Amino acid sequence: MHDEDAVTIRLLGQGIEFGQGIMQTMLHKTPGTIV
């Protein structure tokens, strides 16, 4: 595995965690709108 690939995977992982955090925050702010 190249270093660039490792960085890309790491950034994707952080992006997924960040997206999940936003989804959870939105769900908490607007309850009852779970899709």
N, C-alpha and C positions, 0 to 999 in steps of 0.2 A: 504493500500500500504506500502510495506517495504521500508526502507531507501535505500537499494541497488537498488531497482527498480527505485526509483526517480533519483538516480545518473545515472543509465543506460540510462533512458529517456533523462536526461539532456545532457549526452555525445552524444547521437544519434542526438539530436537537434543541438548541436554545430557542429557535423560532417556534417550534411546536409547543414548548413549555410556555413561551410568552403568549401564544395564541390561546392556549388553554386557560391561562390566567385571565385574559381579557374576557373569554366566554363566561367563566365563573363569575367575574365581577358584574358583567351585564345581566346574568341570570339573577344575581342577588339584588341588583338595583331594580330589575323589572320582573318580579315573581309572577309565575303563571304563564310565562311565554316560552316554556321549554319546548323546543322543536324535536 
